[in-house]
Amino acid sequence: MKFIESLKNVWKIEELRNRIIVTLGLLLVYRFGTQVTLPGVDAAQLAALGDSTSTGLLGLLSQFTGGAFSRASVFALGIMPYISASIVVQLMGIAIPYLQKLQKEGASGQKKVNQITRWLTIAICLLQAPGYLASLPSLGVPQSAFLLGTGPLFYFSSVSILVTGCIFAMWLGEKITDKGIGNGISLLIMVGIIATLPQSFIQNAATRLEGNNVMLILFELVIWFVIILVTIMLVMAVRKIAVQYARRTASGGYEKSAMAGSRQYIPLKLNASGVMPIIFAQAIMFVPGMIGGTDLLKDSSVGAWLVTNLGPASMFGFWYNVVFALLIIVFTYFYTAITVPTNKMADDLKRSGGFIPGIRPGSETSEYLDKIMSQITLPGSIFLALIAVFPAFIVKLMDVQQGWALFFGGTSLLIMVGVAIDTMQQVNSYLLNRHYDGLMKTGKNRKASA
């Protein structure tokens, strides 16, 4: 088979082989760390914590950490504080001139931005770690599980370990990006998500088998593969804007010409914002439940409705998903507007002697690209919202267990698909550069041209 031959070619390239081995080794270290419980906590008494974090938003958080959150592991915070810090720094870059200046300074400026992100990560960890420890008793961990008590010594040592664990996970991610293959931070999240997939599927399948519903298991798998294909289409879909280039002639004028080796179109992604709108929307969805639970509203009908219909426990409910989908559409427009620099794209195109046929270079090109982005963002945001709320449909229509339903859409599926495609593209580039067939369909056999 061609795919098997491509895998053999991967192993023939020494640099690629070494990068894959380093990546797998560092991922193994991360997975080992998720199994190590915090000192002073009895791992045998954490069953209730696992049960209380198996569904709802806590289940999603546990999924992102590969189960470390539900095990009170040294990696319980996972890599999410770093993700949060990166988002904050990116958003602050819109309003703070100093960060804007750093972002324009190239590699040196990016190095300073990374350093700011790391310090902000530590600050977020210092806030989240005590909150996590304080929440353990309310999540079902008995007092007898704290072997050394819950005094200042326990809090100081555990906070230090949780912060160190997050920083170490961040370091692992950066090393994978530098020495391995793929985006390290994204791979850590994806591996954590995949780690919970077998258990979720087996639990759901066991429930189906008890009711002699074998065909229903197969039907669920078919739907799962279909939604994966739809997600791949969303991630890969682009609107190609035709571009022509002008080449200086010997007489000093310009003539239209295709620049050798240059792509003759600008690819505008249907979903340029990735999973960020879902992450933003999920963060906002914590607010209604918190407001409804305040002293001012908790005894009122409004507060009860907010907690019942928009609280974390209702993430598979009707009103929760309606509001969730609308927020995703809004945040898709917002995040696309701040991350797709149409002005810079127009300037770069003008500087390289390129232009869009029928559109003047400069401001008109920028306005045209912005108009196209607005047009394609609408269907992109709607598809993204539908994929995000699809787990709720699966739960309500087919009575799928919530843990398994999370893999039918939302952040989990988008991250798995996006990271897998990005990693395969990097491996594909190595193969094509060594004149081998690529793993992906776009790969071409270049042996004849070597």
Contacts in CASP RR format, 6 or more apart in sequence:
PFRMAT RR
TARGET T0000
AUTHOR 0000-0000-0000
METHOD contacts of the structure
MODEL  1
MKFIESLKNVWKIEELRNRIIVTLGLLLVYRFGTQVTLPGVDAAQLAALG
DSTSTGLLGLLSQFTGGAFSRASVFALGIMPYISASIVVQLMGIAIPYLQ
KLQKEGASGQKKVNQITRWLTIAICLLQAPGYLASLPSLGVPQSAFLLGT
GPLFYFSSVSILVTGCIFAMWLGEKITDKGIGNGISLLIMVGIIATLPQS
FIQNAATRLEGNNVMLILFELVIWFVIILVTIMLVMAVRKIAVQYARRTA
SGGYEKSAMAGSRQYIPLKLNASGVMPIIFAQAIMFVPGMIGGTDLLKDS
SVGAWLVTNLGPASMFGFWYNVVFALLIIVFTYFYTAITVPTNKMADDLK
RSGGFIPGIRPGSETSEYLDKIMSQITLPGSIFLALIAVFPAFIVKLMDV
QQGWALFFGGTSLLIMVGVAIDTMQQVNSYLLNRHYDGLMKTGKNRKASA
2 437 0 8 1.000
3 439 0 8 1.000
5 437 0 8 1.000
6 431 0 8 1.000
6 436 0 8 1.000
6 437 0 8 1.000
6 438 0 8 1.000
6 439 0 8 1.000
7 439 0 8 1.000
9 431 0 8 1.000
9 434 0 8 1.000
9 436 0 8 1.000
9 437 0 8 1.000
9 438 0 8 1.000
10 16 0 8 1.000
10 17 0 8 1.000
10 20 0 8 1.000
10 427 0 8 1.000
10 430 0 8 1.000
10 431 0 8 1.000
10 439 0 8 1.000
11 17 0 8 1.000
12 436 0 8 1.000
13 430 0 8 1.000
13 431 0 8 1.000
13 434 0 8 1.000
13 436 0 8 1.000
15 430 0 8 1.000
16 181 0 8 1.000
16 427 0 8 1.000
16 430 0 8 1.000
16 431 0 8 1.000
19 179 0 8 1.000
19 180 0 8 1.000
19 181 0 8 1.000
20 180 0 8 1.000
20 181 0 8 1.000
22 175 0 8 1.000
22 176 0 8 1.000
22 179 0 8 1.000
22 180 0 8 1.000
23 176 0 8 1.000
23 180 0 8 1.000
23 181 0 8 1.000
23 182 0 8 1.000
23 184 0 8 1.000
23 187 0 8 1.000
26 172 0 8 1.000
26 173 0 8 1.000
26 175 0 8 1.000
26 176 0 8 1.000
26 180 0 8 1.000
27 176 0 8 1.000
27 187 0 8 1.000
27 188 0 8 1.000
27 191 0 8 1.000
29 172 0 8 1.000
30 75 0 8 1.000
30 169 0 8 1.000
30 172 0 8 1.000
30 188 0 8 1.000
30 191 0 8 1.000
31 191 0 8 1.000
31 192 0 8 1.000
31 195 0 8 1.000
33 68 0 8 1.000
33 73 0 8 1.000
33 74 0 8 1.000
33 75 0 8 1.000
34 65 0 8 1.000
34 66 0 8 1.000
34 67 0 8 1.000
34 68 0 8 1.000
34 71 0 8 1.000
34 73 0 8 1.000
34 75 0 8 1.000
34 192 0 8 1.000
34 195 0 8 1.000
35 71 0 8 1.000
35 73 0 8 1.000
36 73 0 8 1.000
36 74 0 8 1.000
36 75 0 8 1.000
37 43 0 8 1.000
37 46 0 8 1.000
37 71 0 8 1.000
37 72 0 8 1.000
37 73 0 8 1.000
37 74 0 8 1.000
38 72 0 8 1.000
38 73 0 8 1.000
38 74 0 8 1.000
38 76 0 8 1.000
38 158 0 8 1.000
38 161 0 8 1.000
38 162 0 8 1.000
39 157 0 8 1.000
39 158 0 8 1.000
39 161 0 8 1.000
40 146 0 8 1.000
40 147 0 8 1.000
40 148 0 8 1.000
40 149 0 8 1.000
40 154 0 8 1.000
41 72 0 8 1.000
41 141 0 8 1.000
41 145 0 8 1.000
41 146 0 8 1.000
41 147 0 8 1.000
42 144 0 8 1.000
42 145 0 8 1.000
42 146 0 8 1.000
42 147 0 8 1.000
43 71 0 8 1.000
43 72 0 8 1.000
45 141 0 8 1.000
45 142 0 8 1.000
45 144 0 8 1.000
45 145 0 8 1.000
46 70 0 8 1.000
46 71 0 8 1.000
46 72 0 8 1.000
46 141 0 8 1.000
46 145 0 8 1.000
48 139 0 8 1.000
48 140 0 8 1.000
48 141 0 8 1.000
48 142 0 8 1.000
49 70 0 8 1.000
49 71 0 8 1.000
49 72 0 8 1.000
49 136 0 8 1.000
49 139 0 8 1.000
49 140 0 8 1.000
49 141 0 8 1.000
50 62 0 8 1.000
50 70 0 8 1.000
50 71 0 8 1.000
52 58 0 8 1.000
52 139 0 8 1.000
52 140 0 8 1.000
53 59 0 8 1.000
53 61 0 8 1.000
53 62 0 8 1.000
53 69 0 8 1.000
53 70 0 8 1.000
53 139 0 8 1.000
54 62 0 8 1.000
54 70 0 8 1.000
54 402 0 8 1.000
54 403 0 8 1.000
55 402 0 8 1.000
55 403 0 8 1.000
56 312 0 8 1.000
56 313 0 8 1.000
56 315 0 8 1.000
56 316 0 8 1.000
56 402 0 8 1.000
57 282 0 8 1.000
57 285 0 8 1.000
57 286 0 8 1.000
57 312 0 8 1.000
57 315 0 8 1.000
58 69 0 8 1.000
58 139 0 8 1.000
58 312 0 8 1.000
59 69 0 8 1.000
59 70 0 8 1.000
59 402 0 8 1.000
59 403 0 8 1.000
59 406 0 8 1.000
60 282 0 8 1.000
60 315 0 8 1.000
60 406 0 8 1.000
60 411 0 8 1.000
60 412 0 8 1.000
61 69 0 8 1.000
61 80 0 8 1.000
62 68 0 8 1.000
62 69 0 8 1.000
62 70 0 8 1.000
62 196 0 8 1.000
63 192 0 8 1.000
63 193 0 8 1.000
63 196 0 8 1.000
63 403 0 8 1.000
63 406 0 8 1.000
63 412 0 8 1.000
64 78 0 8 1.000
64 80 0 8 1.000
64 189 0 8 1.000
64 192 0 8 1.000
64 193 0 8 1.000
64 411 0 8 1.000
64 412 0 8 1.000
65 73 0 8 1.000
65 75 0 8 1.000
65 76 0 8 1.000
65 77 0 8 1.000
65 78 0 8 1.000
65 80 0 8 1.000
65 192 0 8 1.000
66 191 0 8 1.000
66 192 0 8 1.000
66 193 0 8 1.000
66 195 0 8 1.000
66 196 0 8 1.000
67 73 0 8 1.000
67 192 0 8 1.000
67 195 0 8 1.000
67 196 0 8 1.000
68 74 0 8 1.000
68 75 0 8 1.000
68 76 0 8 1.000
68 78 0 8 1.000
69 76 0 8 1.000
69 77 0 8 1.000
69 78 0 8 1.000
69 132 0 8 1.000
72 136 0 8 1.000
72 141 0 8 1.000
74 161 0 8 1.000
74 162 0 8 1.000
74 164 0 8 1.000
74 165 0 8 1.000
75 165 0 8 1.000
75 166 0 8 1.000
75 168 0 8 1.000
75 169 0 8 1.000
76 132 0 8 1.000
76 162 0 8 1.000
77 125 0 8 1.000
77 128 0 8 1.000
77 129 0 8 1.000
77 132 0 8 1.000
77 162 0 8 1.000
77 163 0 8 1.000
77 165 0 8 1.000
77 166 0 8 1.000
78 165 0 8 1.000
78 166 0 8 1.000
78 169 0 8 1.000
78 188 0 8 1.000
79 166 0 8 1.000
79 169 0 8 1.000
79 170 0 8 1.000
79 173 0 8 1.000
79 185 0 8 1.000
79 188 0 8 1.000
79 189 0 8 1.000
81 121 0 8 1.000
81 124 0 8 1.000
81 125 0 8 1.000
81 128 0 8 1.000
81 166 0 8 1.000
82 117 0 8 1.000
82 118 0 8 1.000
82 121 0 8 1.000
82 166 0 8 1.000
82 169 0 8 1.000
82 170 0 8 1.000
82 185 0 8 1.000
83 185 0 8 1.000
83 189 0 8 1.000
83 279 0 8 1.000
84 121 0 8 1.000
84 124 0 8 1.000
85 117 0 8 1.000
85 118 0 8 1.000
85 120 0 8 1.000
85 121 0 8 1.000
85 123 0 8 1.000
85 124 0 8 1.000
86 117 0 8 1.000
87 276 0 8 1.000
87 279 0 8 1.000
87 280 0 8 1.000
88 120 0 8 1.000
89 99 0 8 1.000
89 113 0 8 1.000
89 116 0 8 1.000
89 117 0 8 1.000
89 120 0 8 1.000
90 338 0 8 1.000
90 339 0 8 1.000
91 338 0 8 1.000
92 99 0 8 1.000
93 99 0 8 1.000
93 100 0 8 1.000
93 103 0 8 1.000
94 100 0 8 1.000
94 338 0 8 1.000
99 113 0 8 1.000
99 116 0 8 1.000
102 109 0 8 1.000
102 110 0 8 1.000
102 112 0 8 1.000
102 113 0 8 1.000
103 109 0 8 1.000
103 110 0 8 1.000
103 113 0 8 1.000
105 112 0 8 1.000
118 167 0 8 1.000
118 170 0 8 1.000
121 166 0 8 1.000
121 167 0 8 1.000
121 170 0 8 1.000
122 163 0 8 1.000
122 167 0 8 1.000
125 162 0 8 1.000
125 163 0 8 1.000
125 166 0 8 1.000
125 167 0 8 1.000
126 159 0 8 1.000
126 163 0 8 1.000
128 162 0 8 1.000
129 158 0 8 1.000
129 159 0 8 1.000
129 162 0 8 1.000
129 163 0 8 1.000
130 155 0 8 1.000
130 159 0 8 1.000
132 162 0 8 1.000
133 150 0 8 1.000
133 154 0 8 1.000
133 155 0 8 1.000
133 158 0 8 1.000
133 159 0 8 1.000
133 162 0 8 1.000
137 143 0 8 1.000
137 150 0 8 1.000
143 149 0 8 1.000
143 150 0 8 1.000
146 154 0 8 1.000
148 154 0 8 1.000
169 188 0 8 1.000
170 185 0 8 1.000
172 184 0 8 1.000
172 188 0 8 1.000
173 184 0 8 1.000
173 185 0 8 1.000
173 187 0 8 1.000
173 188 0 8 1.000
174 184 0 8 1.000
174 185 0 8 1.000
175 184 0 8 1.000
176 182 0 8 1.000
176 183 0 8 1.000
176 184 0 8 1.000
176 187 0 8 1.000
176 188 0 8 1.000
177 183 0 8 1.000
177 184 0 8 1.000
177 185 0 8 1.000
181 423 0 8 1.000
181 426 0 8 1.000
181 427 0 8 1.000
182 419 0 8 1.000
182 422 0 8 1.000
182 423 0 8 1.000
182 426 0 8 1.000
183 419 0 8 1.000
183 422 0 8 1.000
183 423 0 8 1.000
186 415 0 8 1.000
186 418 0 8 1.000
186 419 0 8 1.000
186 422 0 8 1.000
187 419 0 8 1.000
187 423 0 8 1.000
189 415 0 8 1.000
189 419 0 8 1.000
190 415 0 8 1.000
190 416 0 8 1.000
190 419 0 8 1.000
190 420 0 8 1.000
193 412 0 8 1.000
193 415 0 8 1.000
193 416 0 8 1.000
194 416 0 8 1.000
196 403 0 8 1.000
197 407 0 8 1.000
200 401 0 8 1.000
200 403 0 8 1.000
200 404 0 8 1.000
200 406 0 8 1.000
200 407 0 8 1.000
201 404 0 8 1.000
201 407 0 8 1.000
203 401 0 8 1.000
203 403 0 8 1.000
203 404 0 8 1.000
204 217 0 8 1.000
204 220 0 8 1.000
204 400 0 8 1.000
204 401 0 8 1.000
204 403 0 8 1.000
204 404 0 8 1.000
205 217 0 8 1.000
207 401 0 8 1.000
208 214 0 8 1.000
208 216 0 8 1.000
208 217 0 8 1.000
209 217 0 8 1.000
216 398 0 8 1.000
220 394 0 8 1.000
220 398 0 8 1.000
220 400 0 8 1.000
220 404 0 8 1.000
223 394 0 8 1.000
223 408 0 8 1.000
224 407 0 8 1.000
224 408 0 8 1.000
227 387 0 8 1.000
227 390 0 8 1.000
227 408 0 8 1.000
227 409 0 8 1.000
227 413 0 8 1.000
228 413 0 8 1.000
228 417 0 8 1.000
230 383 0 8 1.000
230 387 0 8 1.000
231 387 0 8 1.000
231 409 0 8 1.000
231 413 0 8 1.000
231 414 0 8 1.000
231 417 0 8 1.000
232 417 0 8 1.000
232 421 0 8 1.000
234 270 0 8 1.000
234 271 0 8 1.000
234 380 0 8 1.000
234 383 0 8 1.000
234 384 0 8 1.000
234 387 0 8 1.000
235 271 0 8 1.000
235 274 0 8 1.000
235 414 0 8 1.000
235 417 0 8 1.000
235 418 0 8 1.000
235 421 0 8 1.000
236 421 0 8 1.000
237 269 0 8 1.000
237 270 0 8 1.000
237 271 0 8 1.000
238 267 0 8 1.000
238 268 0 8 1.000
238 269 0 8 1.000
238 270 0 8 1.000
239 267 0 8 1.000
239 268 0 8 1.000
239 269 0 8 1.000
239 270 0 8 1.000
239 372 0 8 1.000
239 376 0 8 1.000
240 265 0 8 1.000
240 266 0 8 1.000
240 267 0 8 1.000
240 268 0 8 1.000
241 265 0 8 1.000
241 266 0 8 1.000
241 267 0 8 1.000
241 268 0 8 1.000
241 356 0 8 1.000
241 369 0 8 1.000
241 372 0 8 1.000
242 264 0 8 1.000
242 265 0 8 1.000
242 356 0 8 1.000
242 357 0 8 1.000
243 263 0 8 1.000
243 264 0 8 1.000
243 265 0 8 1.000
243 266 0 8 1.000
243 349 0 8 1.000
243 354 0 8 1.000
243 355 0 8 1.000
243 356 0 8 1.000
244 256 0 8 1.000
244 258 0 8 1.000
244 264 0 8 1.000
244 354 0 8 1.000
244 355 0 8 1.000
244 356 0 8 1.000
244 357 0 8 1.000
245 256 0 8 1.000
245 257 0 8 1.000
245 258 0 8 1.000
245 259 0 8 1.000
245 262 0 8 1.000
245 352 0 8 1.000
245 353 0 8 1.000
245 354 0 8 1.000
245 355 0 8 1.000
246 254 0 8 1.000
246 255 0 8 1.000
246 256 0 8 1.000
246 257 0 8 1.000
246 353 0 8 1.000
246 354 0 8 1.000
246 355 0 8 1.000
247 254 0 8 1.000
247 255 0 8 1.000
247 256 0 8 1.000
247 257 0 8 1.000
247 259 0 8 1.000
248 254 0 8 1.000
249 255 0 8 1.000
258 264 0 8 1.000
259 352 0 8 1.000
266 345 0 8 1.000
266 349 0 8 1.000
266 356 0 8 1.000
266 369 0 8 1.000
268 340 0 8 1.000
268 369 0 8 1.000
268 372 0 8 1.000
268 373 0 8 1.000
268 376 0 8 1.000
270 376 0 8 1.000
270 379 0 8 1.000
270 380 0 8 1.000
270 383 0 8 1.000
271 332 0 8 1.000
271 380 0 8 1.000
271 383 0 8 1.000
271 384 0 8 1.000
272 336 0 8 1.000
272 339 0 8 1.000
272 340 0 8 1.000
272 373 0 8 1.000
272 377 0 8 1.000
273 331 0 8 1.000
273 332 0 8 1.000
273 335 0 8 1.000
273 336 0 8 1.000
273 339 0 8 1.000
273 384 0 8 1.000
274 384 0 8 1.000
274 414 0 8 1.000
275 410 0 8 1.000
275 411 0 8 1.000
275 414 0 8 1.000
275 415 0 8 1.000
276 331 0 8 1.000
276 335 0 8 1.000
277 327 0 8 1.000
277 328 0 8 1.000
277 329 0 8 1.000
277 331 0 8 1.000
277 332 0 8 1.000
277 334 0 8 1.000
277 335 0 8 1.000
277 381 0 8 1.000
277 384 0 8 1.000
278 328 0 8 1.000
278 384 0 8 1.000
278 388 0 8 1.000
278 410 0 8 1.000
278 411 0 8 1.000
278 414 0 8 1.000
279 411 0 8 1.000
280 327 0 8 1.000
280 331 0 8 1.000
280 334 0 8 1.000
280 335 0 8 1.000
281 324 0 8 1.000
281 327 0 8 1.000
281 328 0 8 1.000
281 331 0 8 1.000
281 388 0 8 1.000
282 324 0 8 1.000
282 411 0 8 1.000
284 327 0 8 1.000
285 310 0 8 1.000
285 311 0 8 1.000
285 312 0 8 1.000
285 315 0 8 1.000
285 320 0 8 1.000
285 323 0 8 1.000
285 324 0 8 1.000
285 327 0 8 1.000
286 312 0 8 1.000
288 306 0 8 1.000
288 310 0 8 1.000
288 311 0 8 1.000
288 323 0 8 1.000
289 306 0 8 1.000
289 307 0 8 1.000
289 310 0 8 1.000
289 311 0 8 1.000
289 312 0 8 1.000
291 297 0 8 1.000
291 303 0 8 1.000
291 306 0 8 1.000
292 298 0 8 1.000
292 302 0 8 1.000
292 303 0 8 1.000
292 304 0 8 1.000
292 306 0 8 1.000
292 307 0 8 1.000
293 303 0 8 1.000
293 306 0 8 1.000
293 307 0 8 1.000
297 303 0 8 1.000
297 306 0 8 1.000
298 304 0 8 1.000
298 307 0 8 1.000
308 314 0 8 1.000
309 317 0 8 1.000
309 318 0 8 1.000
309 319 0 8 1.000
309 320 0 8 1.000
310 319 0 8 1.000
310 320 0 8 1.000
310 323 0 8 1.000
311 320 0 8 1.000
314 320 0 8 1.000
315 321 0 8 1.000
315 324 0 8 1.000
315 392 0 8 1.000
316 391 0 8 1.000
316 392 0 8 1.000
316 395 0 8 1.000
316 396 0 8 1.000
316 402 0 8 1.000
316 405 0 8 1.000
317 392 0 8 1.000
317 396 0 8 1.000
320 392 0 8 1.000
321 389 0 8 1.000
321 392 0 8 1.000
324 385 0 8 1.000
324 388 0 8 1.000
324 389 0 8 1.000
325 385 0 8 1.000
325 386 0 8 1.000
325 388 0 8 1.000
325 389 0 8 1.000
326 385 0 8 1.000
328 381 0 8 1.000
328 384 0 8 1.000
328 385 0 8 1.000
328 388 0 8 1.000
329 381 0 8 1.000
329 382 0 8 1.000
329 384 0 8 1.000
329 385 0 8 1.000
332 377 0 8 1.000
332 380 0 8 1.000
332 381 0 8 1.000
332 384 0 8 1.000
332 385 0 8 1.000
333 374 0 8 1.000
333 377 0 8 1.000
333 381 0 8 1.000
336 373 0 8 1.000
336 377 0 8 1.000
340 373 0 8 1.000
342 366 0 8 1.000
342 369 0 8 1.000
342 370 0 8 1.000
342 373 0 8 1.000
343 366 0 8 1.000
345 366 0 8 1.000
345 369 0 8 1.000
346 361 0 8 1.000
346 362 0 8 1.000
346 363 0 8 1.000
346 365 0 8 1.000
346 366 0 8 1.000
346 369 0 8 1.000
347 362 0 8 1.000
349 355 0 8 1.000
349 356 0 8 1.000
349 361 0 8 1.000
349 365 0 8 1.000
350 361 0 8 1.000
350 362 0 8 1.000
350 365 0 8 1.000
353 361 0 8 1.000
354 361 0 8 1.000
355 361 0 8 1.000
355 365 0 8 1.000
356 365 0 8 1.000
356 368 0 8 1.000
359 365 0 8 1.000
359 368 0 8 1.000
384 414 0 8 1.000
387 409 0 8 1.000
387 410 0 8 1.000
387 413 0 8 1.000
387 414 0 8 1.000
388 409 0 8 1.000
388 410 0 8 1.000
388 411 0 8 1.000
389 410 0 8 1.000
390 408 0 8 1.000
390 409 0 8 1.000
390 410 0 8 1.000
391 402 0 8 1.000
391 405 0 8 1.000
391 406 0 8 1.000
391 407 0 8 1.000
391 408 0 8 1.000
391 409 0 8 1.000
391 410 0 8 1.000
392 405 0 8 1.000
394 400 0 8 1.000
394 405 0 8 1.000
394 408 0 8 1.000
395 402 0 8 1.000
395 405 0 8 1.000
400 408 0 8 1.000
406 412 0 8 1.000
407 413 0 8 1.000
424 439 0 8 1.000
424 440 0 8 1.000
425 440 0 8 1.000
427 438 0 8 1.000
427 439 0 8 1.000
428 438 0 8 1.000
428 439 0 8 1.000
428 440 0 8 1.000
428 442 0 8 1.000
428 443 0 8 1.000
431 437 0 8 1.000
431 438 0 8 1.000
431 439 0 8 1.000
431 443 0 8 1.000
432 438 0 8 1.000
432 443 0 8 1.000
432 444 0 8 1.000
432 446 0 8 1.000
435 446 0 8 1.000
435 447 0 8 1.000
435 449 0 8 1.000
435 450 0 8 1.000
436 445 0 8 1.000
436 446 0 8 1.000
436 447 0 8 1.000
437 443 0 8 1.000
437 444 0 8 1.000
437 445 0 8 1.000
438 444 0 8 1.000
END
